[in-house]
Amino acid sequence: MSDLIDEMALHFEVSRFLYREARLLDEERYDDWLALFTPDVRYWVPGVENRMRRDPLGSVIRSHMAYFDDNFTDLSRRVARFQAPTAWAEDPATRHVHLVTNIEVDAVAAEPGADPLRDGEEPAAAGELLVRSVLVSYRNRNHDEEDVLSARRTDVLRRTDDGLRIARRTVVMGQSVLLSQNINTFL
């Protein structure tokens, strides 16, 4: 019973962390959001390719196109660009709603019998958490522009003195062709 309580407490802690992250993005609190990442973060949003099920390459290929392949400096630059007074495409601001669900937490990612990694996922190191979730990002701009982006995310979370932090994030979008005008959001 103690193991179940520990597992539930960990799931609650991680869920609360991801829900807070979504709220920070929705409230455009980008500096607070950026503080949720480790200095050595990799934030990767690969392009998705339509391939036959029998194709051994799969739909995500590391050496092919990525929408984003950011480190902490890149994320900081994107945040600064969103906050700049010259970001005319964001005035008036895009309204965001990030929905996070289907959260699964593996406390020890490399233990025997653990779920195999999906396309694009990176294993967690000892002491890190492998967290899978589903994200829906709803965006509305002006009177008639609206987009919905869906994605599966894999995060590697690391405990620090300041709490949980995102060390790696892989976001695999459901769309193989981006129908939105842009991806002026964080996923």
Wavefront OBJ file of the C-alpha trace (Angstrom):
o trace
v 0.000 0.000 0.000
v 2.909 2.320 0.761
v 4.235 1.918 -2.808
v 0.852 2.900 -4.217
v 0.700 5.984 -2.008
v 4.234 6.967 -3.070
v 3.297 6.449 -6.734
v 0.143 8.550 -6.338
v 2.080 11.310 -4.563
v 4.665 11.384 -7.360
v 1.959 11.489 -10.030
v 0.241 14.350 -8.178
v 3.520 16.282 -7.884
v 4.336 15.886 -11.582
v 0.766 16.664 -12.697
v 0.712 19.787 -10.563
v 4.047 20.866 -12.075
v 2.770 20.389 -15.661
v -0.539 22.141 -14.927
v 1.336 25.104 -13.445
v 3.574 25.225 -16.496
v 0.492 25.371 -18.761
v -0.995 28.187 -16.682
v 2.231 30.188 -16.854
v 2.166 29.923 -20.647
v -1.511 30.879 -20.830
v -0.843 33.917 -18.616
v 2.209 34.873 -20.727
v 4.488 34.635 -17.693
v 7.371 33.589 -19.909
v 10.214 34.387 -17.493
v 8.574 32.215 -14.824
v 8.016 29.509 -17.455
v 11.661 29.656 -18.555
v 12.737 29.146 -14.938
v 11.153 25.665 -15.098
v 13.972 24.421 -17.375
v 17.481 23.225 -16.574
v 20.422 25.101 -18.115
v 21.263 22.022 -20.234
v 17.717 21.582 -21.605
v 16.934 20.269 -25.066
v 13.494 21.314 -26.385
v 12.861 19.354 -29.552
v 9.799 19.525 -31.832
v 10.536 17.293 -34.826
v 8.638 17.314 -38.069
v 6.392 14.284 -38.506
v 6.526 12.336 -41.742
v 3.706 10.215 -43.166
v 5.178 6.757 -43.604
v 3.713 3.325 -44.100
v 3.413 1.268 -40.918
v 5.890 -1.266 -42.311
v 8.558 1.443 -42.838
v 11.256 0.753 -40.216
v 12.250 4.439 -40.092
v 9.009 5.451 -38.390
v 7.398 8.870 -38.560
v 10.057 10.769 -36.574
v 13.624 10.767 -37.844
v 16.246 12.538 -35.738
v 18.298 13.718 -38.709
v 15.324 15.254 -40.549
v 13.545 18.575 -40.151
v 12.546 19.947 -36.760
v 10.310 22.913 -36.039
v 12.433 23.569 -32.973
v 15.642 22.073 -31.644
v 16.359 24.535 -28.869
v 18.729 24.765 -25.957
v 18.276 27.168 -23.032
v 19.786 30.099 -24.946
v 17.412 29.513 -27.877
v 14.395 29.356 -25.542
v 15.562 32.572 -23.843
v 15.788 34.316 -27.221
v 12.282 33.186 -28.161
v 10.943 34.483 -24.838
v 12.728 37.812 -25.351
v 11.248 38.085 -28.835
v 7.713 37.494 -27.501
v 8.259 40.209 -24.878
v 9.816 42.779 -27.217
v 7.729 45.852 -28.075
v 8.560 45.208 -31.736
v 6.702 41.859 -31.692
v 3.964 43.420 -33.811
v 2.512 40.029 -34.756
v 1.643 39.573 -31.075
v -0.132 42.896 -30.589
v -2.917 42.247 -29.821
v -1.697 39.099 -28.148
v -2.688 35.605 -29.158
v -4.843 34.028 -26.469
v -3.659 30.558 -25.494
v -5.200 27.663 -23.642
v -2.915 24.700 -23.005
v -4.599 21.471 -21.940
v -2.366 18.758 -20.481
v -3.705 15.255 -19.925
v -2.856 11.528 -20.010
v 0.109 12.074 -17.694
v 2.236 8.978 -17.076
v 5.269 9.020 -14.797
v 8.123 6.500 -14.770
v 10.309 7.095 -11.738
v 13.085 4.888 -13.098
v 12.973 5.008 -16.869
v 15.555 2.321 -17.575
v 14.268 -0.383 -15.244
v 13.769 -3.879 -16.719
v 10.311 -4.335 -18.187
v 9.706 -0.597 -18.612
v 7.724 0.536 -21.629
v 9.893 0.785 -24.742
v 10.707 4.298 -25.875
v 8.598 5.726 -28.672
v 9.900 7.548 -31.743
v 12.034 10.481 -30.711
v 12.081 9.764 -26.973
v 15.296 9.940 -25.044
v 15.906 7.765 -21.981
v 16.101 9.384 -18.577
v 19.228 9.046 -16.469
v 19.236 7.619 -12.956
v 17.281 9.872 -10.629
v 15.345 11.549 -13.440
v 11.681 11.056 -14.273
v 10.375 10.082 -17.697
v 6.989 11.758 -18.110
v 4.627 11.248 -21.031
v 1.622 13.467 -21.610
v -0.780 14.675 -24.256
v -1.104 18.375 -25.019
v -3.767 20.349 -26.828
v -2.917 23.977 -27.525
v -5.868 26.150 -28.470
v -4.951 29.553 -29.901
v -7.254 32.424 -30.756
v -6.184 35.706 -32.315
v -8.169 38.752 -33.337
v -11.781 37.935 -34.170
v -11.575 34.960 -36.470
v -8.173 33.249 -36.289
v -8.196 30.023 -34.357
v -5.840 27.054 -34.282
v -5.714 23.786 -32.430
v -2.388 21.965 -32.152
v -2.268 18.519 -30.618
v 0.860 16.711 -29.523
v 2.334 13.900 -27.525
v 5.071 15.063 -25.196
v 7.868 13.237 -23.487
v 9.626 15.137 -20.746
v 12.639 14.197 -18.682
v 12.249 15.916 -15.337
v 15.102 16.399 -12.908
v 14.893 17.237 -9.211
v 16.838 20.338 -8.221
v 17.081 22.422 -5.072
v 14.309 24.559 -6.594
v 12.020 21.589 -7.307
v 11.283 19.740 -10.532
v 12.801 21.121 -13.721
v 12.490 20.100 -17.373
v 15.806 18.716 -18.631
v 14.537 17.471 -22.006
v 11.272 17.868 -23.871
v 10.251 16.088 -27.048
v 6.995 17.245 -28.627
v 5.619 15.144 -31.470
v 2.728 16.981 -33.058
v -0.243 15.147 -34.471
v -0.043 17.097 -37.716
v 2.380 16.069 -40.444
v 1.476 19.232 -42.365
v 1.134 22.364 -40.287
v -2.148 24.033 -41.236
v -1.566 26.939 -38.849
v 0.051 30.121 -40.107
v 2.835 29.703 -37.557
v 3.835 28.102 -34.291
v 4.045 31.249 -32.212
v 3.580 29.274 -29.054
v 5.431 26.965 -26.734
v 4.170 23.390 -26.562
l 1 2 3 4 5 6 7 8 9 10 11 12 13 14 15 16 17 18 19 20 21 22 23 24 25 26 27 28 29 30 31 32 33 34 35 36 37 38 39 40 41 42 43 44 45 46 47 48 49 50 51 52 53 54 55 56 57 58 59 60 61 62 63 64 65 66 67 68 69 70 71 72 73 74 75 76 77 78 79 80 81 82 83 84 85 86 87 88 89 90 91 92 93 94 95 96 97 98 99 100 101 102 103 104 105 106 107 108 109 110 111 112 113 114 115 116 117 118 119 120 121 122 123 124 125 126 127 128 129 130 131 132 133 134 135 136 137 138 139 140 141 142 143 144 145 146 147 148 149 150 151 152 153 154 155 156 157 158 159 160 161 162 163 164 165 166 167 168 169 170 171 172 173 174 175 176 177 178 179 180 181 182 183 184 185 186 187
